Amino acid sequence: MKPLTLALLCTGLTGLALAQTPPADGLVSPEVNADRTATFRVRAPKATEVSLYGDWMPVGKPQNMKKDADGVWSIKTEPLEPTGHLYWFNLDGLAIADPINPVMKLRQRTSASLVEIPTGTSALWDVRDVPHGSVVTDWQKSSVLNRTERVIVYLPPGYDKGNTRYPVLYLVHGSGDIQESWVQAGHANLILDNLIAEGKAKPMIVVMPAGHSVPFSAGRGGPVTNNDLFEQYLIKEVIPGVDAKYRTAPGAKNRALAGLSMGGGHTIQTGFSHPDMFSALGVFSSAPQGNTFETKYKSVLDDAKGFNSKVSTVWLAGGDIDPVYPRMKAFSELLEKSGIHAPLKTYKGAHTWPVWRYSLTDFAPIIFNGKK
């Protein structure tokens, strides 16, 4: 290739790279203040109405932003709970993530941005100077789902050294989320890193599979429900695949299942249908509707002693202003009345990630220890 041709090619590639990245903008968003308030900004000079919705707001009630002379819309919040919060903008009816905040939570629809409000002290979901595990992506051809699907796997610190076998927590996301959600928004890997470093949780593998076994766009119903298909997928393919590839400790005593919202529903159905497969179940912000559980799992309720001999821990958790909370309380009472110990941990909060970070932080230390 002639020097001039090569120079032109390099110039073209440089121009293409620059074209793929928006120009630098001195705008700051979010700006977190010392008093735990936050200021959000978005440059949209041609927009006529812009609002902000954050998970600290009442559902369906975004707050309008104000526009300045430069076309920048902004809003300052009240002090926020010191944890991670989801938020997004709505520009003339279009929901978008914050275009200048690279910290995002990907979702099935309308991905959102994340803002971290510091605690003043190091929280268990913060990055600390401790040994860190690794997060890897596995791809698996699934006959049950009729597609190739990814599974996110957390391997504890030190996994790559020695021949230790580890217990496994299967951790499922909620509706509209993706496999990475427990890492992106929940900071599950950091929570486990810090709990393990403090000696509060046993080193464990955490497996985060696809909760939308039926594609999100297809809904959850149909001839085979999302719950039914996930149960088959987890039992027939995910667990055997993980056991074959990773150094997992054998037996149900070294296997736990937990999930939030939709993932909590998966945990209820799969866990109570296969008590011989798991020693612990964690249900976060989820509960059966009506009397469906009493009907479907009558044999379990009638033989609580037999169930307890297999599953040592059933643990429920939710926010006190979550619309699901009354059903969670009723579910806990039903199980307790039957003889299955199922305490309900109550947090201040709604159907949001701050509650689920707390849930995992409190659940992980009690599994694989024979405690209830």
C-alpha positions in Angstrom: 0.0 0.0 0.0 1.3 3.5 -0.9 2.1 5.8 2.0 -0.5 8.4 0.8 -3.2 5.7 0.6 -2.3 4.4 4.1 -2.4 8.0 5.5 -5.8 8.5 4.0 -7.0 5.2 5.4 -5.7 6.1 8.9 -7.3 9.5 8.7 -10.6 7.9 7.7 -10.5 5.5 10.6 -9.7 8.3 13.0 -12.6 10.3 11.7 -14.9 7.2 12.1 -13.8 6.7 15.7 -14.4 10.3 16.5 -17.8 10.2 14.8 -18.8 7.3 17.1 -18.2 9.3 20.3 -20.2 12.5 21.1 -18.0 15.6 21.7 -16.9 16.3 25.2 -19.5 18.2 27.3 -18.7 20.0 30.5 -22.1 19.1 31.9 -22.1 17.1 35.2 -24.9 14.6 35.9 -25.5 13.3 38.4 -23.8 15.6 40.9 -23.9 14.1 44.4 -23.6 16.6 47.2 -22.3 16.2 50.7 -25.8 16.4 52.2 -26.8 13.3 50.1 -28.9 15.5 47.7 -28.2 15.0 44.0 -28.5 17.3 41.0 -29.5 15.8 37.7 -29.0 17.6 34.3 -29.7 16.9 30.7 -29.0 19.1 27.7 -32.1 19.2 25.5 -32.6 22.7 24.1 -35.4 21.6 21.7 -37.4 19.6 24.3 -40.6 21.2 25.6 -41.1 19.0 28.7 -38.5 17.1 30.6 -39.0 15.1 33.8 -36.9 12.9 36.1 -38.0 9.6 37.6 -36.0 7.9 40.4 -36.8 4.8 42.4 -37.1 7.0 45.5 -40.2 8.6 44.1 -43.8 7.3 44.3 -44.5 5.0 41.4 -45.8 6.8 38.3 -45.0 10.3 39.7 -41.9 11.8 38.0 -40.8 15.3 38.8 -40.6 18.1 36.3 -37.2 19.6 35.5 -36.4 23.3 34.8 -34.8 24.6 31.7 -32.1 27.3 31.7 -31.0 29.7 28.9 -28.5 27.2 27.5 -31.1 24.5 27.1 -30.0 22.5 30.1 -32.8 21.0 32.2 -32.0 20.3 35.9 -33.5 19.3 39.2 -32.1 18.9 42.7 -33.5 16.2 45.0 -34.1 16.0 48.7 -31.5 13.9 50.7 -31.5 10.3 49.4 -31.0 7.0 51.1 -27.3 6.2 51.1 -27.2 3.4 48.5 -27.6 2.9 44.8 -30.7 4.3 43.0 -32.1 3.9 39.5 -33.2 6.9 37.5 -34.0 8.1 34.0 -35.3 11.1 32.1 -38.4 11.6 30.1 -38.0 14.0 27.1 -41.3 14.8 25.5 -42.6 11.3 26.1 -39.4 9.5 25.4 -37.8 7.6 28.3 -33.9 7.7 28.2 -31.0 7.0 30.4 -28.8 9.8 31.4 -26.6 10.4 28.3 -23.6 11.6 30.2 -23.6 9.0 33.0 -21.7 5.9 32.0 -23.0 3.9 35.0 -26.1 2.1 33.7 -28.4 -0.8 34.4 -29.3 -2.6 31.2 -32.9 -3.8 31.0 -35.2 -5.5 28.6 -36.7 -2.1 27.8 -35.6 1.5 28.5 -32.3 1.0 30.3 -31.8 3.2 33.3 -28.9 5.0 34.9 -27.5 4.5 38.4 -26.4 7.0 41.0 -24.6 6.0 44.2 -25.2 8.0 47.3 -22.3 7.4 49.7 -23.0 6.2 53.2 -20.2 8.1 54.8 -18.7 4.8 55.8 -18.0 1.8 53.5 -21.1 -0.2 52.8 -21.0 -3.9 51.9 -21.9 -3.1 48.3 -19.0 -0.7 47.9 -15.6 -1.4 46.4 -13.3 -2.2 49.2 -9.6 -3.1 49.4 -10.3 -6.8 49.8 -9.6 -9.9 47.7 -12.0 -9.8 44.8 -13.7 -12.7 43.0 -14.3 -12.7 39.2 -17.5 -12.4 37.2 -17.6 -14.5 34.0 -20.1 -15.0 31.2 -20.9 -18.6 30.1 -22.8 -19.4 26.9 -24.9 -22.5 26.9 -27.0 -24.1 24.2 -30.3 -24.8 25.7 -32.7 -27.4 24.4 -35.3 -26.4 26.9 -35.3 -22.7 25.8 -34.5 -23.6 22.1 -31.7 -20.9 22.0 -28.2 -20.2 23.1 -28.3 -18.3 26.4 -25.8 -16.7 28.7 -25.3 -17.4 32.4 -23.4 -15.0 34.6 -21.2 -16.7 37.2 -19.4 -15.1 40.2 -16.3 -17.1 41.3 -15.1 -16.3 44.8 -11.6 -15.0 45.6 -9.0 -17.8 45.3 -11.1 -19.9 43.0 -8.3 -20.0 40.4 -6.0 -21.5 43.0 -6.1 -25.0 44.5 -8.9 -27.5 44.2 -11.5 -26.4 46.7 -15.1 -27.2 45.9 -17.7 -24.5 46.7 -21.4 -24.3 47.5 -23.5 -22.6 44.9 -26.2 -19.9 45.2 -28.5 -19.6 42.2 -29.6 -16.0 42.1 -32.4 -14.8 39.8 -33.3 -11.3 38.6 -36.7 -9.7 38.3 -39.1 -9.0 35.5 -37.7 -6.7 32.8 -34.1 -7.3 34.1 -31.3 -9.3 32.5 -28.8 -11.8 33.8 -26.3 -9.0 34.6 -28.7 -7.0 36.8 -27.7 -8.6 40.1 -24.1 -7.3 39.3 -24.9 -4.0 37.6 -27.5 -2.7 40.1 -27.3 -5.2 43.0 -23.5 -5.3 43.3 -23.8 -8.9 44.2 -20.2 -9.6 43.5 -19.0 -6.8 45.8 -21.4 -7.9 48.5 -20.0 -11.4 48.4 -16.4 -10.1 48.2 -16.9 -8.1 51.4 -18.9 -10.6 53.3 -16.3 -13.3 52.6 -13.5 -11.0 53.5 -15.2 -10.3 56.9 -15.8 -14.0 57.5 -19.5 -13.4 57.5 -20.4 -15.6 54.5 -18.8 -18.8 53.3 -16.9 -18.5 50.0 -19.5 -19.5 47.3 -20.2 -19.6 43.6 -23.1 -17.4 42.6 -24.9 -18.3 39.3 -27.2 -15.8 37.7 -29.3 -17.4 34.9 -31.9 -15.9 32.5 -35.2 -15.5 34.4 -37.0 -14.7 31.2 -37.2 -18.2 29.9 -40.1 -17.1 27.9 -38.8 -14.0 26.0 -39.8 -10.8 27.7 -41.7 -9.6 24.6 -43.9 -12.7 24.7 -45.2 -12.1 28.2 -45.2 -14.8 30.9 -48.3 -16.8 29.9 -49.0 -19.2 27.0 -49.0 -23.0 26.8 -45.9 -23.1 29.0 -45.6 -20.3 31.5 -42.4 -18.5 32.3 -42.3 -20.1 35.7 -42.7 -23.6 34.3 -40.1 -23.2 31.6 -37.6 -21.6 34.0 -38.0 -24.6 36.4 -37.2 -27.0 33.6 -34.3 -24.9 32.4 -32.7 -24.6 35.9 -33.1 -28.2 36.9 -32.4 -29.9 33.6 -29.6 -27.7 32.2 -28.2 -24.9 34.3 -27.5 -26.8 37.5 -26.0 -29.9 35.6 -24.0 -27.5 33.4 -22.6 -25.6 36.4 -21.7 -28.8 38.2 -19.9 -30.2 35.2 -17.8 -27.0 34.5 -17.1 -25.6 38.0 -15.7 -27.1 41.2 -19.1 -27.2 43.0 -19.6 -29.0 46.4 -21.9 -31.9 45.9 -25.5 -32.3 47.2 -28.5 -30.2 48.0 -26.9 -29.0 51.3 -24.4 -27.1 49.1 -27.1 -25.5 46.8 -29.4 -22.5 47.5 -31.9 -20.7 45.3 -33.0 -17.0 45.7 -34.5 -14.3 43.6 -36.2 -10.9 43.6 -39.8 -10.2 42.4 -40.2 -12.5 39.4 -37.1 -14.3 40.5 -38.7 -14.8 43.9 -41.7 -16.4 42.1 -39.2 -18.7 40.3 -37.7 -19.5 43.7 -41.1 -20.4 45.2 -42.1 -22.7 42.4 -38.8 -24.4 41.7 -37.7 -24.5 45.3 -41.0 -26.0 46.7 -41.3 -28.3 43.7 -37.8 -29.7 44.2 -37.0 -29.6 48.0 -34.5 -32.4 47.4 -32.4 -30.0 45.3 -31.9 -27.0 47.6 -31.0 -26.5 51.3 -32.0 -22.8 51.4 -34.6 -20.6 49.6 -34.6 -16.8 49.6 -37.7 -15.0 48.4 -37.2 -11.2 48.0 -40.3 -9.0 47.3 -42.4 -11.8 46.0 -45.3 -14.0 47.1 -48.0 -16.3 45.7 -51.3 -14.8 44.7 -54.6 -15.9 46.2 -54.7 -19.5 47.4 -52.6 -20.9 44.5 -49.8 -22.0 46.8 -52.1 -23.9 49.2 -53.6 -25.8 46.3 -50.5 -26.6 44.4 -48.3 -27.4 47.4 -50.9 -29.0 49.8 -48.7 -32.1 50.2 -45.8 -29.8 51.3 -47.9 -28.0 53.9 -49.3 -31.3 55.1 -45.8 -32.7 55.6 -43.8 -29.8 57.0 -41.5 -32.1 58.9 -40.5 -33.9 55.7 -39.9 -30.5 54.0 -37.9 -29.2 56.9 -35.6 -32.2 56.8 -34.6 -31.3 53.3 -34.7 -27.5 53.2 -33.2 -26.0 56.3 -33.8 -22.3 55.5 -36.7 -20.4 54.0 -36.2 -16.7 54.3 -38.4 -13.9 53.0 -37.6 -10.2 52.7 -39.3 -7.1 51.4 -39.9 -3.4 51.7 -42.6 -2.1 54.0 -44.2 0.1 51.4 -44.0 -2.5 48.6 -47.4 -3.3 47.2 -46.4 -7.0 47.4 -45.6 -6.7 51.1 -49.0 -7.7 52.5 -48.9 -10.9 50.4 -45.4 -11.6 51.6 -46.6 -11.3 55.2 -49.5 -13.6 54.5 -47.2 -16.2 52.9 -44.8 -16.1 55.8 -47.8 -16.7 58.2 -49.1 -19.5 56.1 -45.8 -21.3 56.1 -45.2 -20.7 59.8 -48.7 -22.0 60.6 -47.9 -25.2 58.7 -44.7 -25.7 60.6 -42.2 -24.4 58.0 -40.1 -21.7 59.6 -40.2 -18.8 57.2 -39.3 -15.4 58.9 -40.0 -12.2 57.0 -37.3 -9.6 57.2 -38.8 -6.1 56.7 -36.9 -3.1 55.3 -37.9 0.5 54.9 -38.5 0.8 51.2 -40.4 -0.2 48.1 -40.0 -2.6 45.2 -36.5 -1.3 44.5 -32.8 -2.3 44.4 -31.9 -0.7 47.7 -34.2 -3.3 49.4 -32.6 -6.1 47.3 -29.1 -5.2 48.2 -30.0 -5.4 51.8 -31.8 -8.7 51.2 -28.7 -10.4 49.6 -26.5 -8.8 52.3 -28.6 -10.5 55.0 -29.3 -13.8 53.2 -25.8 -14.8 52.1 -24.4 -15.2 55.6 -27.2 -17.6 56.8 -26.9 -20.1 54.0 -24.7 -23.2 53.9 -24.5 -22.9 57.7 -27.5 -24.9 58.8 -29.1 -21.8 60.4 -32.6 -20.5 60.1 
